[in-house]
Amino acid sequence: MKPQGKVTIFMIVMIVMLSIYYFALPDNTNKQQTTTTKQQQTVNKSEEYEQLRKQLNEDRQAMIVSLQGVISSPNVSIEQKNSAFEAIQKIYLLAQKENLVETQIINMGYDDVFVSATETSVSVSVYIDSLTLEEVNNIIKLVKSEFGPTVNVMVKYTINNVN
């Protein structure tokens, strides 16, 4: 089988897998609202996190489309195609790890979480009134167990009830 055929089959399989994963995700209908004291506006942080997730996914999809263009180009060397293919795999792996960590942190009892990762750093935003040092440490341990011990982890929280 030609390498181009293998790449095509792999891309189709990845698209199908991501489609199945997307449709298998539960709807996040349990939305929390906060009120700011200065402007007395209601802000839905879960929606804010959803928008951040959507933007991150759109950015990654744009990168993947660009890399797929490199792979499908006849004027590109095999080494460049392989590196583009590996970059696509890294993007999918990062997204998968982010989703896994988000799910694990939510299972720890938090309302909503947004995780954004690069190869060297991970940012975790937790939707809660406050975090103790022990809770932050547990989140950092969880992230490092998934992304590796050398990754830089930043944990921040968003206040969900302002009176």
N, C-alpha and C positions, 0 to 999 in steps of 0.2 A: 504494500500500500504506500502511496506517495505521501511525503510529509505534509503536503498541503491538504490532502484528504484527512489525515489524522487531526490536523488543526481544526478543520471544518467540523469533524465529528465531535471533537472535544468542545468546541464552542456551542454546538447545538445541545450537547448534554448539559453544559453549564447553564444555558438559558432555560432549559426544561427544569433543572434542579432549582434554580432561583425562582422560577415561576411557582413551582410547587411550594417552596418555602414561603414565598410571599402570601399565597392563598391560605397557608396553614397557620399564619400568625393570627393570634386572637385580636379582636378589636379592643382598643383601649378606650372604653366608654366611661371608665371611672375617672373623671376629670376633676381636679382640685382647683379652687379659685382663691385668689388672694386680693386684698385691697390695699392700695398704697395710701399712706397717710397724707401725703402732700396733695395728690390730685384726686383722691377718692375714686380711682378707676379700678375696675375689676379686670384682672389679668389672669388668663388661664395658662399656668406654667406647663401643664401637660401639652397644650397646643403649641407652646413655644418650643418645647423639646421635640415635638413632632415636626415642626418647621425646620429645626436644626437637623434632624435626621433626614428629612426630605432634601434639604440643600446639600448635605454631605453625600447622599446617594446620587443626586444629580451631578455633582462634581466628579464623583468616581465613575459614573456612567460615561461622562464626557471623556475622561482619561482612557477608559476601556475602548470607546469607539475610536479614539485617536490611535491607540495601540493596535487595534484590529486593522486599521488602515495600513499601518506599517507591516503587519503580518501578511495582508493580502496584496501588498504591492509587489509587482514582479521585479522592480529595480532595486530591491533591498537584499542584502546578503543574508545567508542562513544564520550567521551569528547575531545579526540585528533582529531577525525574526524570533530567534530563540530568546533573546533578552526581552523583547516585547512580550512574548508569551509568558515568560517568568514574571514579568512585572504585572501582567493581568492576574496571574495566580496569586501573587502577593496581595493585590488589592482585594480579591475575593477572600483570602485567608484573614486579612485584617477585619473585613466586614463581619465575617463569621465569628471571629473572636470577640469583637465588640458586642454583637448580639448575645453571645453566650454570657459575657460578663454582665451585661445589662440584666439579663434574666436572673442570673445568680444573685445579683445585688437586690433586685426586686423581691426575690424569694427570701432575702434576709429581713424583709418587713418594711421596705421603703416604698413610698407611693409611686415615684417615677424616677428614672435615672437616664442620663444621656452620657454615652461613652464615645469619645472621639480619639482615634489612635493613629499614630504614624509608626514608622519602624523604630524610632528611638524614644517616643514619649506617648503617654496616655493621659487624657484629661477626663475626669469623672465628675459630673454634676449631679448632685443628689437633691431631690425635692423634699425637704424636711425643715423643721424649725431650727434645729441645731444638731451638730454632731459632736460626740465626745471624742477624745483622743483615741480611746480604745476602738470606737467604731471606724474612725479614719484609718487606724492601723489595720483593722480587719479588711477594709476595702482595699488598702494598698497590698496586703498579702494576697488577696484574691486576684488582683490584677497582675501582680508579679508571677503568680503561679500559672497564669494563662499566657502572658506575654513574654515572660522571661525575667530573670533577676536584674538585668542591666537596664531595663526600661525605666525612664523617669516618669513618675506618677504624680499628678496633681489632682487633689480632691477638693471640690468646693461644694457648697450647699446653697440652695435657694429657700428662703423663708416661705412657708406655705400659708401661714396665718398671721396677718398683721392686724392688731386691734387698734 
